[in-house]
């Protein structure tokens, strides 16, 4: 408890582990504070699958409520307001289910937006010392999968496995932590059939010719999540109405088998599950009928999550989700992203030209509930900001390899103030419904201070300069870790950012170095017009030249033609 109080007073946070598993030690500048328990952002031990909400062997050390410095508030779609987050379990256990992908094609930036948002929530809950059981499913059998498999002449399960593996690769590139478990529909048919039986037994469903439909008329609370009235949910012009339904809004729990489609035996004949029942059955299997957080994209509010609530409560009257959380849409150049408009952007297409963490930073630059407008210009700004951040931290890391002052004197007051301010702004913004854009903006001032300490005459003369740099770097490192923006190596990330910039510019580094030599020669010959022309030529394609005491170097930048027209969102 004394250590916890000292950390709160000094604005210090737990130690981190790197993705490789190596511990990142606190610098000498922070060693005056008693070392806290290790943070679990990068280590997540496997836990047994169980039908009960949580394993009984939860760590008792995670219940120190006094360690928290901010109370988390999250926007609940169902109540339509921000609410104080209070988990159901008294021992800081949290159950979270996020609807996963239907893997029939490459994942797009809409998927990236959703799973980066919930990855940040997962990380921040763990930062606040909650023990999170995070479940994200794969809908590996669906009409879209079957149609695509038939189009390609491929087995549906082979196709869904291939795109599932590609999705997991995309998530790893975006530095999304693996969920606690990732169930597949095809492995949970028994649980789905059992839930449908319960719904039928409770008189909330009916069987028609091997199909099973949920009866919305027998569930008076239908529409509470979306705010829709039952009359609003009737089939529209584009939906073929099945005349066998008692109400056009009734939805399929089980679909009778069709020729050439995968099927399983059931009490109603061979068939396969409907879309909505799958998530209800799997979430109940891993988290219980009542748990804390259910999330997904805004497009899932209706009908998917509305139907989930109805069928889950029809199966178990005690079923209840405390917080329904949804992320906003992604637009492309101010238009809704869709295949029909030809503006469908896949994650893989983006990261061919941009570092995956530049895409992540772009996504985090807008609050998760707001719509986000994807443009190349904004992606260039995010990439440039990421390079500046990593370059500053890399320069700091190199400088701090020098001998530091081992005296017991404390850090300068202004350094401690910057650290405390960053700590407060980070926790305040993140605890206020995950305002990642504000958290990102909070590191700007410490980065500027670090650059002053690294590169200005006044900064280089400051007392305890290296210790101040080390302390600031550690604090920023914690923020980046929670946001999922901490690379395994600053040096490697910078090199990757440079390689992507060269690819976008369609030039080689050899060409850039040759241009630098030409410009140096022109300056020596006092041909300043030619020198400026070379600089502008490279700047136009996103290559900035940096003159210094040791010569001219280059770095990626926002292409010159875009600089004046870009407005950075915070």
Secondary structure, DSSP 8 states (H G I E B T S, - for coil): -HHHHHHHHHT----EE-TTS-EE---GGGTTS-------SS--------SSSS-TT--GGGG-GGG-SS--EEEETTTTEEEE---SSTTSEEEEEE-----SS--BHHHHHHHHHHHHHHHHHHHTT-EEEEEE-B--S-HHHHHHHHHHT--HHHHHHHHHHHHHHHHHHTT----SB--BGGG-HHHHHHHHHHHHHTTSEEEETTEEEE-GGG-TTTTTTT---GGGGS--TTS---TT-SSTT-EEEEEE--TTS--B--TT-SEEE-HHHHHHHHHHHHH-SEEEEEEEEGGGIIIIIHHHHHHHHHH-TT-EEEEEEEE--EEETTEE--TTTT---BHHHHHHHS-HHHHHHHHHTS-TTS-EEE-HHHHHHHHHHHHHHHHHHHHHHHHTTS----SS----HHHHHHHHHHHHHHHHHHHBT--HHHHHHHHHHHHHHHHHHHHSHHHHTSTTHHHHHHHHHHHHHHHHHHHT---S-HHHHHHHHHHHHHHHHT--HHHHHHHHHHHHHHHHTT-HHHHHHHHHHHHTTTEEEEEETTEEEEEE---HHHHTT-----
